[in-house]
Amino acid sequence: MSSEEGKNVIENKEENKQEDKKNNETKQDENTIEKNKEELTKEEDKKEDNKKEENKEEKEDEKEEIKKNKEEKDILDEINKIDNSELKSKLLQLNFFHNEKYQIEKQYAKEYDKIKCEYDNKYLEIYSQIQKIINGESKEKVTNTEIEKYLKQNETIDENLDESKIKNYWEKVIINSKYFTITDKDQNILKHLKKVWMEKIDNKINDFIINFQFENNEYFSNDILYKKYYFPENEESKPKKIEVCKINWTSQDKDPSIEKINKKIKKGKKVTTKTITEDVDSFFSLFKNIECNHFTEDECIFFRDDLFNNQLEYYLNIRVGVTYHADDFKDLYDDDDDDDDVYENKKKEECKNQ
């Protein structure tokens, strides 16, 4: 190959290299544009949803006002039928203060929402600081007063204390709360649970999301599992809508909320065995239930008012769970059935001996 040919080969390679670089940049630009479009679409959808929600709330307010006006008209119509002017005057005065109370209630609702939002944010900040200690990220030091008060004689605090995590903290909290059905499979997975936190959805007063963050594990590929609760206006315990994440199990066998069962099927004289899957109680059943019923009401109360407030007591296993769920009601009814059986057997025995 001549030097001229070699030079041409090098130039062609350089041109190809530049062309490839340009194509890659163009592709990256296209991907960026596409991503921006998706984000803009999501933002527009979010704005549209917020607008619909605002319109819905305005309609609810209008309905409430129409209802109140009708009640007011009915009251005045009835008072107007009374012939006794003295009684009529007194009832009109009562009605005046009745309306005053209604106006105060409206103002109370507005101020309550504002104060609740303010203090909820303060609580969330405290829970964030607690999580930093659990993760070994806090730089706070235990004071000398606390050391003297709680440590044993000659006991010292490790200087590297802040850098160490509290192992299996949330696993213990979840298990010791006794709110969930926890299987052996659940426990193996919960060992990878490193963080649980709650946050508001779009700064709504009552809507919230509960997040569970896991270490990399062999069971599912999700980093975070979540469940979202949406509420009607001025309602804190009865959700109107629930959303859950999809758990990407590495295989069906890893999912503790289902169980494979061999079922015999008879067709004529021939009997065959078919393997089917059935839902079973598990901590991860939490991410299957999206019905708005009394069980999900319990969930909301548990997450918002119990789990985070009492997490230290649950970790130390010194608190008895106070919320009811399906198993509690089942046990209650089972106990009643047992009592009935005892009563019936006793009556039979008495009749037999007579």
Beta strands, then each sheet from edge to edge (+ up, - down):
strand 1: 193-200
strand 2: 208-214
strand 3: 224-230
strand 4: 241-244
strand 5: 258-267
strand 6: 270-279
sheet 1: 1+ 2- 3+ 4-
sheet 2: 5+ 6-
end
